[in-house]
Amino acid sequence: MKSEPMIDGVLLIDKAPGMTSHDVVAITRRVLNTRKVGHCGTLDPLATGLLIITIGRGTKIQDLLMSEDKEYVGTIRLGQTTGSQDADGEILEEKPVPDLTREQIDAVFGQFQGDFYQTPPMVSAIKKDGVPLYKLARQGKTIEREPRLVHIYGHEILKVDLPEVEFRVVCSKGFYVRTYAHDIGQLLGCGGHLKALRRTASGKFRVDGVLTVDELRTLPLDAIKARIMSLPEVSRLRGV
């Protein structure tokens, strides 16, 4: 009896809210009946959007794909600071939101462009002595984090409807949009957290028209396999 041929490549998924990136990996493993599955760039449970799934030999280019620039669309909720810097965290402080003008908000966003240092949040997968920071945060611990050099290539304020601000940002690998929202809130004097987030692009890959998690669960296997990009296709798209 012939064994199934090895599946190699990249599958683009639109992650649903309320699930982890690893949940998507687990569904992919089950659907394709293969263990060698990874993902490029963790999305928090709150976030939706583009998740690049690597399969078989595709896992060997995972680091390469993770290193590419990202684009996000998000919403900052001003006036509330949370422990996780997003809507999933406990509210630590509430302040009234002043009647901010578009110009004042523009000026603060403009302070974050090009190269700058960003301090990663405690609720992150960065490890301290082999232990992820989010596990220490759950124990009520806070440790000093090393600021990291990040880069913003461009941003756009999409809508101001106080206390919320919708924005788009194009940034480097390792950029924490939660921390971006938190820091903008601090500079505006009222605090803030990330209420919603969607990854719209990573490198040359865009979220438009990719498989949803529901489709991954329900489509026939052949239909899913047809959506897997081969490694040569990935190279051509990236211009390599």
ZADRENDREN-513362 format. One line per field, with one value per residue (C-alpha): residue in three letters; x, y, z. Coordinates in nm, 3 decimals, m for minus. Layout:
% ZADRENDREN-513362
rest: c(ala|...) .
xx: c(X|...) .
yy: c(Y|...) .
zz: c(Z|...) .
***
This chain:
% ZADRENDREN-513362
rest: c(met|lys|ser|glu|pro|met|ile|asp|gly|val|leu|leu|ile|asp|lys|ala|pro|gly|met|thr|ser|his|asp|val|val|ala|ile|thr|arg|arg|val|leu|asn|thr|arg|lys|val|gly|his|cys|gly|thr|leu|asp|pro|leu|ala|thr|gly|leu|leu|ile|ile|thr|ile|gly|arg|gly|thr|lys|ile|gln|asp|leu|leu|met|ser|glu|asp|lys|glu|tyr|val|gly|thr|ile|arg|leu|gly|gln|thr|thr|gly|ser|gln|asp|ala|asp|gly|glu|ile|leu|glu|glu|lys|pro|val|pro|asp|leu|thr|arg|glu|gln|ile|asp|ala|val|phe|gly|gln|phe|gln|gly|asp|phe|tyr|gln|thr|pro|pro|met|val|ser|ala|ile|lys|lys|asp|gly|val|pro|leu|tyr|lys|leu|ala|arg|gln|gly|lys|thr|ile|glu|arg|glu|pro|arg|leu|val|his|ile|tyr|gly|his|glu|ile|leu|lys|val|asp|leu|pro|glu|val|glu|phe|arg|val|val|cys|ser|lys|gly|phe|tyr|val|arg|thr|tyr|ala|his|asp|ile|gly|gln|leu|leu|gly|cys|gly|gly|his|leu|lys|ala|leu|arg|arg|thr|ala|ser|gly|lys|phe|arg|val|asp|gly|val|leu|thr|val|asp|glu|leu|arg|thr|leu|pro|leu|asp|ala|ile|lys|ala|arg|ile|met|ser|leu|pro|glu|val|ser|arg|leu|arg|gly|val) .
xx: c(0.000|0.141|0.201|0.064|0.319|0.478|0.305|0.547|0.467|0.288|m0.081|m0.226|m0.501|m0.724|m0.713|m1.041|m1.070|m1.062|m0.812|m0.434|m0.197|m0.115|m0.486|m0.463|m0.149|m0.332|m0.630|m0.393|m0.210|m0.537|m0.682|m0.366|m0.273|0.085|0.286|0.537|0.343|0.452|0.347|0.520|0.457|0.221|m0.115|m0.275|m0.620|m0.777|m0.621|m0.743|m0.589|m0.302|m0.129|0.133|0.130|0.438|0.408|0.673|0.989|0.817|0.909|1.274|1.195|0.988|1.250|1.295|0.922|0.894|1.165|0.958|0.770|0.410|0.102|m0.173|m0.502|m0.606|m0.814|m0.683|m0.930|m0.814|m0.878|m0.816|m0.479|m0.473|m0.222|m0.176|m0.191|m0.492|m0.863|m0.801|m0.624|m0.755|m0.816|m0.550|m0.634|m0.910|m0.878|m1.110|m1.027|m0.972|m1.130|m0.827|m0.797|m0.694|m0.374|m0.283|m0.336|m0.139|0.151|0.176|0.156|0.427|0.667|0.678|0.841|1.166|1.396|1.321|1.341|1.035|1.012|0.832|0.525|0.528|0.253|0.473|0.645|0.994|1.177|1.363|1.580|1.378|1.038|0.802|0.729|0.352|0.386|0.572|0.306|0.035|0.223|0.204|0.574|0.722|1.082|1.298|1.283|1.553|1.428|1.440|1.512|1.204|1.105|0.786|0.781|0.453|0.123|m0.219|m0.496|m0.811|m1.077|m1.106|m1.422|m1.315|m1.243|m1.136|m0.876|m0.846|m0.507|m0.291|0.079|0.356|0.634|0.933|0.953|0.933|0.708|0.441|0.127|m0.013|0.282|0.243|m0.119|m0.019|0.263|0.044|m0.215|0.052|0.178|m0.178|m0.203|m0.503|m0.365|m0.497|m0.499|m0.533|m0.901|m0.881|m0.609|m0.596|m0.281|m0.342|m0.003|0.331|0.600|0.437|0.151|m0.184|m0.492|m0.739|m0.909|m0.711|m0.866|m1.068|m1.042|m1.398|m1.300|m0.990|m1.216|m1.490|m1.360|m1.271|m0.907|m0.830|m0.962|m0.732|m0.431|m0.497|m0.448|m0.104|0.169|0.472|0.817|0.906|0.581|0.672|1.018|0.873|0.624|0.899|1.114|1.392) .
yy: c(0.000|0.339|0.592|0.944|1.180|1.431|1.772|2.065|2.433|2.731|2.774|3.119|3.132|3.414|3.348|3.384|3.574|3.386|3.121|3.092|3.056|2.708|2.618|2.684|2.467|2.186|2.204|2.200|1.894|1.712|1.808|1.723|1.427|1.550|1.648|1.879|2.206|2.545|2.910|3.241|3.518|3.460|3.635|3.686|3.530|3.877|3.932|3.815|3.808|3.662|3.361|3.192|2.815|2.618|2.250|1.979|2.127|2.463|2.472|2.519|2.869|2.964|3.200|3.364|3.430|3.551|3.811|4.006|4.331|4.324|4.541|4.571|4.753|4.814|5.012|5.189|5.238|5.551|5.616|5.260|5.100|4.720|4.472|4.300|4.624|4.484|4.421|4.075|4.221|4.352|4.729|4.881|5.249|5.464|5.830|6.072|6.116|6.484|6.639|6.558|6.711|6.516|6.725|6.626|6.258|6.290|6.450|6.161|5.894|6.086|6.035|5.666|5.633|5.499|5.325|5.343|5.124|4.946|4.766|4.431|4.374|4.132|3.935|3.804|3.484|3.624|3.396|3.477|3.186|2.957|3.070|3.274|3.616|3.561|3.274|3.501|3.770|3.520|3.471|3.846|3.897|4.184|4.175|4.424|4.378|4.477|4.741|4.619|4.814|4.817|5.011|5.172|5.223|5.409|5.465|5.608|5.721|5.574|5.709|5.910|5.848|5.915|5.727|5.508|5.560|5.328|5.308|5.119|5.055|4.890|4.768|4.541|4.193|4.185|4.491|4.478|4.659|4.624|4.822|5.077|5.134|5.155|5.402|5.625|5.633|5.733|6.017|6.142|6.166|5.939|5.588|5.336|4.975|4.779|4.696|4.517|4.402|4.249|4.148|4.241|4.156|3.988|4.044|3.991|3.785|3.958|3.842|3.912|3.593|3.346|3.042|3.106|2.873|2.751|2.665|2.484|2.272|2.200|2.207|1.880|1.778|1.823|2.179|2.262|2.097|2.306|2.621|2.515|2.716|2.514|2.631|2.746|2.948|3.109|3.198|3.353|3.560|3.687|3.774|3.539) .
zz: c(0.000|m0.101|0.174|0.135|m0.027|0.208|0.209|0.191|0.165|0.313|0.394|0.462|0.726|0.853|1.228|1.412|1.745|2.075|1.968|1.991|1.697|1.827|1.802|1.427|1.406|1.588|1.348|1.048|1.183|1.230|0.890|0.694|0.916|0.954|1.259|1.091|1.108|1.243|1.227|1.161|1.413|1.705|1.709|2.051|2.107|2.078|1.733|1.394|1.050|0.857|1.010|0.793|0.849|0.741|0.654|0.608|0.457|0.473|0.841|0.735|0.602|0.905|1.052|0.711|0.677|1.037|0.980|0.727|0.790|0.909|0.857|1.119|1.157|1.517|1.763|2.074|2.359|2.543|2.913|3.035|3.112|3.145|3.282|2.946|2.744|2.556|2.613|2.761|3.066|3.395|3.402|3.626|3.589|3.440|3.349|3.173|2.804|2.722|2.414|2.201|1.856|1.549|1.542|1.900|1.822|1.495|1.684|1.931|1.660|1.477|1.768|1.680|1.341|1.200|1.449|1.821|2.130|2.264|2.600|2.550|2.769|3.062|2.892|2.610|2.499|2.562|2.805|3.125|3.244|3.017|3.152|2.926|3.071|3.050|3.299|3.542|3.486|3.585|3.912|3.973|3.899|3.704|3.588|3.404|3.026|2.783|2.534|2.175|1.858|1.633|1.324|1.197|0.820|0.816|0.995|0.923|1.155|1.003|1.238|1.560|1.761|2.119|2.333|2.039|1.767|1.468|1.297|1.047|1.105|0.901|1.129|1.169|1.314|1.694|1.720|1.993|1.881|2.235|2.369|2.088|2.196|2.563|2.497|2.278|2.556|2.808|2.589|2.539|2.918|2.970|2.919|2.674|2.562|2.240|2.195|1.859|1.620|1.274|1.086|0.724|0.573|0.638|0.377|0.035|0.181|0.237|0.428|0.145|0.027|0.238|0.406|0.720|1.018|0.951|0.592|0.720|0.940|0.685|0.327|0.152|0.195|m0.176|m0.166|0.127|m0.037|m0.348|m0.137|m0.008|m0.180|m0.286|m0.178|m0.534|m0.541|m0.209|m0.342|m0.657|m0.458|m0.230|m0.531|m0.421) .
***
